[in-house]
Amino acid sequence: MAVSMGLSGRKISGELNEPGFAGLLCRQPSDDVLHRIASSPGRRVDCGPVQLTGPGDRTFSLGENHAFAFAGRLVNAGELAADRPGSAIGRHDAVTAMERVRHDGLRAPAKFRGHFAFAHWDEAAGCLWLASDHLGRRTVFYTRLEDGWAFASSLRRLLALPGVSRQLDEGFLAAALSDVPVEPDATWYAAVRRVPAASVVELHADGKQAVRQYWCPDWGRRLAYRKDDDYVEQARVLLDQAVARGIGQSETVLCQLSGGFDSGAVAATAARLSMPGRIHALTVAPPHGMPVFEHPSIFGDERPLAGTVAAMHPNMVWETVSSAGLHPLDENPTRLFVTCAAPARGALSAGWYAPLFERARDLGARTILTGGMGNVTLSWDGLCGLASMARRGEWGRLLREARRLGRQNGISTAAALRRYAILPLLPPRLQARWAEFRNGSRPEGERFSAIHPDFARAYRISERRLALGQDYPGDTLAMQRRLLSYVQSSPSTADWIDALFGMDAYTPLADADLLEFCFAVPEEQYFRDGQTRWLARRVLADRLPPDLLRETRRGFQCAEFLHRLTLQREQMREGIAQLERSPLASRILDVDRMRRLMTGEWPTDAASTGFGEYGAVLHRGLHYGQFIRWAEGGNQ
């Protein structure tokens, strides 16, 4: 699909991939819809009232009774083969998924591992199953038509079908602009639903539907190993397994490598498992000599620490990628909208990351392993365990840990107790009042949002934030539930990375087996003697350098953001003028605030420039506004 469209006058062009599948469940579909399905690329399958189209090796017809389509990756196909000797399982991930679903029904996806989505029609049952993976990294979108249902594994393919409404869901926009979790099945479009993570949606031609959750962590499970080292050894086994699954049969093993624990854990593990073969590791870094955003708690240049990881593994071929200029995705976000029919929350980093995916593609990689989700699983910091100790009444241990934590952070024991043990147990409404009383501050999601105050009030964003506990700490169980829910309901980047770059970004640290283990590990394994991420520091001691494991700062993506924003200054000025002429965008966005930032004194010192005002309010707000105008036809 060729694209040539631009707001700034500079054209970009290229071919979009067509990943995934699309289809209909209709007794008598209209000729227009049938024609659009028939003209879609890939294999066409007709099975009773179901019409499917998708890649030839992932779309199947089994006689007149079954039809199946698969998107994404099933990374444990070989493991599933051991359960059915002599079957076709294990030859191909899509074939494996199909056979498992036919034999095991709704029990099948709970055993799948990977980023996947599928559609399965069973004539005997008279229903269509649409499924999403455990975290919703791949999913299926669907909408009700007059005479049935339309569905697709990407928004773009679904919206291409006649009769599918493009009206935006304003409640979703309000939540997304405010970083408040959305409903599990909501999308940017009012008429379009998504299959929730870890769920199967059952659709019938007569309009009936049901949602069935096939997986959820056992929140009450707690491991009780005899020795501390037992947790370390089991975590290493599961980490190795998760990375090995991600590598699969790849001829070119490629990892994204930053200066943190998580991507380092994945890249180092991949290097160990690939010996004596080599792997590639890529680090995105600011151009040498360019001013970057600095803060005592962060590092903006990840090269030094990433380099120490590469030096520790002789079979790791390490490169850094950077760009002093803008990428076409920076200059014209329309290509992103055309690709995934949605904006990107991290739009400022989309163009920053793009050279990494392009270099990975040039190296021949089809999959890039990343460190995503690590801070929710293996490298959980454990600080919320102090609130759990207080809830359980473990006063002696709590006092010891607070004293040690206070010494390390330069605060009193009383301050550590108040911040990490007492306040998190208060209801979010009381926490909010305390923050206002002490600091006069509101959560970052409220302070650094481009949402118009009237629009936020209309959708009760502050009340929703308090009801969900968003931005307010809790004990371990509360935080794990909130973070998992936020990840599962957040729009995935898998579609646009695949469509734009032909690349599958896979996150081994989100592997369901590793996740279930990490959620069941006792809190004291994560936080001990005032030290956070205690489990990860021990697990990774055999594969990451000591300097990295001693690091307490975190990396900052796109630390040269001020330079990149400055290059876009005139383009942003024009974009805000366009938003002012859009009644819808002006009602949703605080355009006045964005204009004041644009017309005020432009910052020149990256080190002292706060990211929130310019990165979150100005750039992200403008990006969302451009999407609103694109969706309503303002860019045509």
N, C-alpha and C positions, 0 to 999 in steps of 0.2 A: 504494500500500500504506500504510494508516494505521498509525501507531505510537503507542502510549500506554503507557509503562512507565517506572518509575523506582525508583531505590534510595533517593532522598532524600525521596520523597513528592511531589515536584513533577513534574507530568506535562508531557511534551512531545509534540507531535503534528505531523503534516505528511505530505505525500505523497512517497514515494520514487519516483524514476525507475526505469525498468526497462531499463537499457542492456544491450547485448550479446545473446548468443544462448545457447541450450542445446539439447541433443540426445541421441540414443541411436544406438548401432550395435548392434543386436540382431536376431537371426533371429526370435525369438519372445519379444518383451518381455511382461512381465506387464501385466495390465489396469490395475493401480494406477499403474504408471509411465506407460503410454500416456495414462491419464486426466490425470495431472499435466502431461504435455507438451501435451496437447490444450487444457488450461485455461490455459496460459501465455499472456500477452498477445503480440500480434504475429502475423506470418504463420506458418502451419503448412505445412511441406514434407515430403512422404513420397517417398522415392526408394529403392526396394529395401529393404534392411535399415536404412536411415537415416531417422530422423525428426528434423526441425529445427524450431525455433521462434525467431523473432527479429523485429526491426523490419522492416516491410514493404519499405523501400527498401534493406535490407542483407541480405536473405535471399532466395535465388533457387533456382528449380528449372529445370533445362535438360533438358527431356524426361525420359526414364526413366534416363538415364545419369549425370547430374551433379547435385549439390546443393552450394550454397555459402552461407556466412554470414560476415559481416565485422563487426568491432568496432573502434572507435578512429578514427584519421585516417591516410589516405595523403596526405602533403602534396606529393608530386611527381607527382601524376596528370597534370598538364599537360605535364610534361617527358617522361613516358613516352609521351604521345600522339604525340610527334614521331617515334617509332620505328615507328609503325604508322599511316600516313596513311589516312584514310577509315574507320578502325574506330571503335567506340563508346568507346574508351579516351579519357579526359580529360573525359567528361561528368560523371562521378560517381566518387568515390574507390572505392566498393565495386564498381562496375561495372568500373572499371579493374583493380582487384585480381583480380576474378574472371576477366577475359579473359586477364590475364597468367599466372595460374596454369594456366588451361586450355591456353595456347599453350606456355609455357616450363617447366611442371612445377616441380620443386624448385629450379630456377635462379631462379625469379621473385622470391621474397622478398628475395634479396640485393640486388636493384635497388630495392626499396621503401624509402621514407624516411617516418618518422613513428612514432607510437605505435599499433600495430595488432596484431590477432590475427585469425585466420580458421580456418574449418573447410571442408574440401573433400572431397566423396565422388566417387570415380571408379569407376563400376560395372565398367568393363572391367578396371581394375587390381585391383578387389576390395578396396580399402583406403581408409581415411579419413585425411586429413592434417590435423593440428592444428598451427598455427604461432604463434610469438611474435615480437615485433619484436627489434631488435638488442640492446636493453638490458633487455628484459622489462618495460617499462612497461605493456604490455598482454600478456596471455597467456591460455592456455586451461587449465582444470583438468579432470582426468578421473579416473575410478575404474573398477575392474573390477566388473562385476555378474555374477551367476550365469550369465547367458546372453548376455553381451556387455559393452558399455562405455557409461557415461554421461559426458557432457562438457558444459562450460559456460564462458563467458568471465568468470564471476564465481563465487567460492566460494558466495555466497548462493544463486544459482540452482541450482548443483549440489547443495548440501545440501538443497534443497527437494524433490528427487526421492526417492521411496520407495526404501528399501534401501541408501542411501548412509550409511556409518558416520560418526558424529561423534566417535569416540574420538580424543582428542588425541594428538599425537606428542610424547612427553616429551623426546626428543632434540632436536627442533626448539625446544621451549620452553627447554631448557637453553642452547642456542646463542643464541637470540634474547635471552634475559635477560642474556647475557654479551657481546653484540656480537661473537660469533664467526660467520664466514660459515657458512651452512647448505649442504646439498647442493643442486645446481642445480635438482633436480626436487622437493624436499621442500616440504611445507606444514605448517600448524598441525595438520592431521589425518592420522593414520597411514595411512588407506586412500586418501587423495587425493593425487595427483601433480599437478605443474604442468609445462607444456611449458617447458623451459629457454629462456633468452634466446637469440636468434639460432639457433633450432633448429626443426625440424619433427619431430613425433612421428607415426609411421605405425602405425595400428591396424587389426587385422583382426577380423572377427566371431568367429573361432575362438579369440581370446585372444592371438594373436601381436602383438608390437609391436617397433618399432625407433625409435631416436632418431638423427636426422641433423642435424649442425650445418651451417648454410648460410653462416655468416659468422664471421670472426675477423680481427682486425687482423694485418697482416703485421709481426710483431715485429722482423724483420731489416731492414726498409726504413728508409733514412735519406736525407733530401733533401740535395742539395748544390748550392744556388743560388750564383751568383757573388757576389752582394752581400747584405748584411744587409737592405737595403730590399726585396729581392725576397720575403723571408719575410713582411714586413709587408704588402706589396701582395697577396700570395696569401691571407693570412689575412683581409684585409678583403673580398676577393672571396667567400670561403667564408662569412664571417660575414653579409654582406649576403644571400647566397643562402639561408642557413639561416633567417634572420629573415623573409625574403620568403616562404619556404615556410610558415612558421608563421602569417603574416598571411593568406595565401591570398586568398579572396574575402570575407573578413569585412567586414561593414558597420561594425561597431564594433570598432576595434583597441584592445585594452586590455592593459597591461603591469603586472606587479608591480615596484615600484621600491624598492630598499633604498638604503643608502649605500655599497654595495660596487661592485667592478668589474663583476661578472657581470650582475646585473639592470640596472645602468646601461648596460652595453654593448648589451643587448637592447633596452631602452626607447629609448635614443638612436638606435640603428640603425633601429628601427621608425618613429621620428619622421622621420628623414631620408628613408626610403623612401616615407613616406605624404604627403610634401609635395605640394601645398599643403593636403591634408586634415589633419584633426586626429586625434590619438590621446589616449587616456586613460591615466593612470598613477596607481596607488594605492600608498601607503606605509602600512604598519602601524606605529604609534608608540605609546608609552606616553602616557596622558593628561598634559596639562601639569601640572607640579608634583609628579607622583608619584615617589617615590624609586625608583631603578633600580639594578640590579647594576652595579658599576663595577670596572674593572681597567685597569692601564696599557696592556694589549694589546688592549682592546676598546672599542667605543662602544655604549652602550645605546639612544640616541635617534638614529635614522637620518634624522630630518627635515632637519637642516642640510645634509648632503651630498646627499641626494635632491633638496632644493630647488635646489641649484646645477646639477644636471643639468636639471631642469625649466626653469630660467631660461635655459639655453643653447639651448633648442629652443622657439621661440614657438608652434609648433603642438601642444605637449604640454599637455594639460589635466590638472593635477596636483591630487590630493586626498590628505589623510591620513585614515586611519580608526583609531579607538581605542575602547576600552570600559573604563570604570571598574568595571563589574560583570562577572558571569560569563555565559557563553553556555550555552544548554541542553546543548551537548556537554560542557561542564565539569561541570555539575550532574548529568548522567546519561549516562554513556558507553554505556548499553545501545543507544541509537539508532545509535551507531557500530558496535556488534557486530551488530545486526540488519542494517545496511546492507552490511557487507563480511565478516561472519562471522569477524572477526579483530580483534585490538587494534592500536593505532597506537603505534609506537615513540615518536614525538613527541607523545604525548597532551596534554602541557601546552600545546603550541603549536596544537593542533587548534582549541580554542575561541578562542584568540588570533587565529588566521588567519581564522576563520569570517566576521567582519564584512567582510573584504576580498572574499571570494567572494560574499557577499550583495550588497554594493554593486556588484560587477561585473555580477551578474545584473540588478540594478535598472537599470543603464546599458544593458542590452540586449546585453551581450557573451555569446558562446557559448564563446569561447576566451580564456584569459588566458596571456600569454607570461611565462615566468619565467626566472631566471638559473641554474637548476639545472645541475649538472655542469660549470660553468665552471672550478672549481678543478682539475678533472681534465683539461681541454682547454686552452682559450685562456689562462686565467690561472694555469696551472701555475707554482708558485713557483720550481722549478728547483734547490732546495737539495740534493736527492739527487744532482744532477749532480757534486757534489764526491766522493762515493763512487765514481761512475763514473770520474772522472779518476784516482782512486787505483787502481782496478782495472786501468785501462789503462796505468798507470805514467807519467802526464803530470805529473811532479813539479814542474816549473817553474811551469806554469800553476796547478796546485793550490795551491802555496805563495802565489802572488800573490793568488789569489781568497780564500784563507783569511785572509790578512793584511787585505785590504780588508773582508771580512765581519766580522772581529774588531773592527776599528776602529768600524764602524757599530753593532755590538751591545754594545760596551763589554767585550769579552772578549779574552783573549790569542790570538795566532795558534795556539799549541799547543792551547788549549781548543777553538778552531774546528775544527782538524784532527781532534782526538779525537772531538768530537761529531758532525761532519758527514761525515767521510771515513773514519775508522778503525772506529768502533763499528758503523756500518751494514753493514760487510763481514763482521762476526763472525756466526756462527750465532745465531739468536734465543736459544738456551739460554744462551750465553755473555753475550749482552747482558742477559738477565734477571739473571744472577749479578752482573754488574757494577753494575746499577742497585740491587740489594739491598745490595751492598757499599758503594757510594758514598752512597746516599740512603736505604736501607732501604725503598724504594718498589716497588710493583707497578704494572702498567699500569692506567690509569683504568678500563678495561673490567672489571677484577677488583675494584678498590677500590670502585667505585661501581655495584655490581650488587646487586639485591635477591634473587639466587639463594641458596638455602640451601646452606651449605658441603657438607653431605653429598650433596645432589643434584648439585652441581657435580663432586664427586669421583666419583660414580657414573657420570657421563657424560664423565669425563676432560677437563673443559673446559680446564684449564691445559695439558695435553699437546696438545690440539687447537690452542690458541692459539699454542703454540710451533711446532708442525708447520706451521701456515699462515703463521707470521710476523706474525700479527695484533698490531698495536700496537708492532711493532719495525721501525725504519727499515731500508731497503735502498738499493741503487743505483736508478737511474732505471728500468731495465727491470723489476726486481723490484717496485717500487712501482706502476708502471703496470699490471702484471699483477694485483697484489693488489687495487688499487682498482677496476679494471674487473670483476673477479670478484665483489667485494663488492657493487657496484651491480647487477650482473646477477642475483645470487642474493637480493637484498633484496626483501621484499614491496613492491609498488607502492602508491602512494596514489591512482592514477588512478581506480579503481573507486569509492571512497567520495566523492571530490570530484565525480565525475560523478553518482552516485546521489543525494547529498544536495543538491547545488547546481545540477545541470544544467550543469556547467562542465567544459570540457576544459582542463586545465593542461598547456601544451605547453612543452618545453624546447629552444629552438633550439641551445644550446651542446652538446647531446648529439647533434646531427645526425651521422650516420655519416660523411659526407664530411669535415666539419670535424674529427671525432674522428680519423679515419685520418691526416689532414694533421698534426694536432698531435702524434700519437704518432710521426710520422716526422721532425719538426723536430729538428735537432741540439740537444743540451743547452745549448750556449753561447748559444743564442738566448733561453733562459728565464732564465739567470743569468749576468750579466756585470758585472765591476768591483764585485763585492760587492752588486749590486742584484738582488733577486728580482723575478719576474714581468716581466722585461725585455721580452718579446715583447708582452704585453698593454699595457704602458705606452706602447709605440710605436704599436701597432695602434689604440688607442683615443684617441690624442692629437688626432685630428680630430673627436671627438664627445663627449668627456667633459672636464669642467673640470680645470685643473691641480691644484687643491686635492685633488680626489678621487684623481687619479693619483699624488700624492705620499703618499697615506695608507698607513701601514703597519699600522694596527690593523684588526681585523675587527669586523663587526657581530655583535650578540648577539641572537638571537631571544627574544622575551618577556623583556626585561630587567626588567620589573616582576613577575617570577615570584613573589617573596616576597609581594607584595600579593595576587596571585591565589591562592596557597596559603593565605594567612591567611583569605580568604573561604571556603575549602573546609575549614577546620580541623575543624569539627564533623562534617561529612560524612565526612572521612577517618578520624576517630576511630571512627565507626560502621562504616565499611568494614573497618577492621583487626579490629574485634571479629567481624565476619562471617567474615573469613579464618581467624581462630583456630578457628572452628567447622567449617571445611572440612578434612577429612583430606588431600585432594589438594593444596589450596593451601598448607597448612602444611608439607607434605613438599617442595614445590617452592620455596617462598619463605621467606626469612629473616624471618618475621613478628616474632620477638623484636626484631630490630634495628629494624624499622619502628616497632614499638610504643615502643621507647626514644626514637626521634626524636620521636614524636608526644607522648609524656608528659613529655619533658624540657623544659628552659627554651626556650620558643619564641623564635626570633631576631626582632629588631625592626629591625636595621640591614641594609638591602638591599645597601649597598655592601660590607660585610664578610662577607656570607653566601656560602659556597661553594655553587655550584649542585649539585654531585654528590650530596651527602647528601640534600638535600631534593627536588631535581628528579628525579634518576635513581633513587635508592634508594627514597625514600618515595612520591613520586607515581607514577613509572613502575611500581614494584613493586605498588602498590595497583591501578593500572589493569590490569596483567596478571592480578592476582589476581581482579579483578572479571570479567575475561573467562573465567578458568578456572571460576569459579562459574556464570557464564552458560552456558558450554558444558556443564557437568555438571548444569544445571537448577536451580542454587541460587538464581537470581533469579526463578524462575517462581512 
